[in-house]
Amino acid sequence: MNSKAAATRGFTLLEILIAMAVFAIMAAMAYAGLSAVLDARAGTEKRSDTIAELQQTLYLLNEDLAQALPRSIRDEFGSEQPAFSGGNGEDLLTLTRSVPAWSELAMHSQLQRVSYRLENGSLYRQVWTVLDRTQQTQFRRKKLLNVAALDLRFYGSDWTTHWPAGGTGLPKAVEANFSLTGLGEIRRLFLVRE
């Protein structure tokens, strides 16, 4: 009877507590590992989104500058505005550009007015399909990118931080220096249509 009782004996309380402690430690390690993987994934996705936004912004800037035209406009108050202006304030860059005839944007006009604005750490692109505007003229606005800072320089016969610099024409090139959180400094040089 003694040997039969020993064979049917279960786990002791101490053995169950040790097994539960080992399981709890393994579960905590698994949770910490999973949490680290999910945090890394979220960081990678955020960085990937920022890079995609930067690529789109660089593409649009390149297209706008490559299609720039020396056509001045009249604003909604009737004041003449230069064909191309830029600086390092809220209004970073404003220009008149052509739109390819095959583009769906050419339905309204083959010319557009494009402006890049920096507001509260976000870069916006505004597009008017009417050049000589009235106060009722509508525009499209799109947020492009969150930036810590964006500095522009313009090249005519020398580099300057404001345009127009002494003339009314277009610069030959524009240098953009983006400061992006998590990516650092990114500098890009764009040629302007001649």
C-alpha positions in Angstrom: 0.0 0.0 0.0 2.9 2.2 0.7 4.4 1.8 -2.7 1.0 2.3 -4.4 0.5 5.6 -2.6 3.9 6.8 -3.5 3.3 6.0 -7.2 0.0 8.0 -7.3 1.4 10.9 -5.4 1.1 14.3 -7.3 3.4 17.4 -7.3 4.2 19.0 -4.1 3.3 22.6 -3.4 7.0 23.6 -3.7 7.3 22.0 -7.1 4.2 23.8 -8.4 5.5 27.2 -7.1 8.9 26.7 -8.7 7.2 25.7 -12.1 5.0 28.8 -11.9 7.9 31.1 -11.1 9.9 29.7 -14.1 6.8 30.1 -16.3 6.4 33.7 -15.1 10.0 34.6 -15.8 9.8 33.1 -19.3 6.5 34.9 -20.0 8.1 38.2 -18.8 11.1 37.7 -21.1 8.9 36.8 -24.0 6.7 39.9 -23.4 9.9 42.2 -23.2 11.2 40.7 -26.4 7.9 41.2 -28.2 7.6 44.7 -26.9 11.1 45.5 -28.2 10.3 44.1 -31.6 7.0 46.1 -31.8 8.8 49.3 -30.7 11.5 48.8 -33.4 8.8 48.2 -36.0 6.9 51.4 -35.0 10.1 53.3 -35.2 11.0 51.8 -38.6 7.5 52.6 -40.0 7.7 56.2 -38.8 11.1 56.6 -40.4 9.9 55.0 -43.6 6.9 57.3 -43.7 9.2 60.3 -43.2 11.5 59.2 -46.0 8.5 58.7 -48.3 7.2 62.2 -47.5 10.7 63.6 -48.2 10.9 61.8 -51.5 7.5 63.2 -52.6 8.6 66.7 -51.5 11.9 66.5 -53.4 10.0 65.3 -56.5 7.5 68.1 -56.4 10.2 70.7 -55.8 12.2 69.4 -58.7 9.2 69.3 -61.0 8.1 72.8 -60.0 11.6 74.3 -60.4 12.2 72.5 -63.7 8.9 74.0 -65.1 9.4 77.5 -63.7 8.5 80.4 -66.0 9.4 84.1 -65.9 5.8 85.2 -65.8 4.8 87.7 -63.1 1.3 87.9 -61.7 -1.2 90.2 -60.1 -2.3 89.1 -56.6 -5.8 89.4 -55.2 -5.3 93.1 -54.4 -4.0 94.0 -57.9 -0.4 94.3 -56.9 2.2 92.9 -59.3 4.2 90.0 -57.9 7.5 88.7 -59.3 7.5 85.4 -61.3 9.8 83.9 -58.7 10.4 84.8 -55.1 11.9 83.1 -52.2 13.4 83.6 -48.8 13.7 82.0 -45.3 10.5 83.0 -43.7 7.0 81.6 -43.7 6.7 82.0 -47.5 9.7 80.0 -48.6 9.2 79.9 -52.3 6.6 81.1 -54.8 6.8 80.7 -58.5 4.9 80.5 -61.8 5.2 77.2 -63.6 4.0 75.5 -66.7 1.9 72.4 -66.7 2.4 69.7 -69.4 -0.5 69.6 -71.8 -1.0 65.9 -71.1 -1.5 66.5 -67.3 -5.0 66.4 -65.8 -4.0 69.7 -64.1 -3.8 71.4 -67.5 -7.6 71.2 -67.8 -7.9 74.7 -66.2 -4.7 76.3 -67.5 -1.3 75.4 -68.7 0.2 77.8 -66.1 0.0 77.5 -62.3 1.2 79.6 -59.3 2.9 77.4 -56.7 3.9 78.4 -53.2 5.8 76.5 -50.5 5.0 77.7 -46.9 6.4 76.6 -43.6 3.9 76.8 -40.8 4.4 75.4 -37.3 7.0 72.9 -38.4 5.1 71.6 -41.4 5.8 72.3 -45.1 2.8 73.0 -47.2 2.4 73.3 -51.0 -0.3 75.6 -52.4 -1.4 75.6 -56.0 -3.5 78.2 -57.9 -4.7 77.3 -61.4 -5.4 81.0 -62.0 -2.4 83.3 -62.1 -3.9 86.8 -61.9 -6.2 86.2 -58.9 -9.1 87.8 -57.2 -10.1 87.5 -53.6 -12.4 84.6 -54.5 -9.8 82.6 -56.3 -9.5 79.1 -54.8 -6.3 77.2 -54.3 -5.4 73.6 -53.3 -3.2 73.1 -50.2 -1.3 70.0 -49.3 0.8 69.2 -46.3 4.0 67.6 -47.5 6.4 67.1 -44.6 7.2 67.8 -41.0 10.5 69.7 -40.7 12.5 71.1 -37.9 13.9 73.7 -40.3 14.2 74.4 -44.0 16.6 76.9 -45.4 16.8 77.9 -49.1 19.6 79.6 -51.1 19.3 80.9 -54.6 22.0 81.1 -57.3 22.0 83.8 -59.9 25.5 85.2 -60.3 26.2 84.4 -56.7 24.4 82.6 -53.8 21.8 84.6 -51.8 19.2 83.8 -49.2 16.5 85.9 -50.9 15.1 86.2 -54.4 14.6 88.3 -56.5 18.1 89.6 -56.0 18.6 92.6 -58.1 16.6 91.4 -61.1 13.3 90.0 -62.0 14.3 86.8 -63.7 14.7 83.3 -62.5 17.6 82.0 -60.5 19.8 79.3 -62.1 19.6 76.9 -59.1 18.0 76.5 -55.7 19.6 74.8 -52.8 17.3 73.4 -50.1 18.7 72.3 -46.7 16.2 70.2 -44.8 16.6 69.5 -41.0 14.4 66.5 -40.2 13.9 65.0 -36.8 15.4 61.5 -36.8 17.1 61.9 -40.2 19.3 64.9 -39.7 20.4 67.4 -42.3 19.5 66.7 -46.0 20.8 69.1 -48.7 19.6 69.0 -52.2 20.5 71.2 -55.2 17.8 71.9 -57.9 18.3 73.4 -61.3 15.8 75.9 -62.4 14.5 76.0 -66.0 16.2 78.5 -68.2 
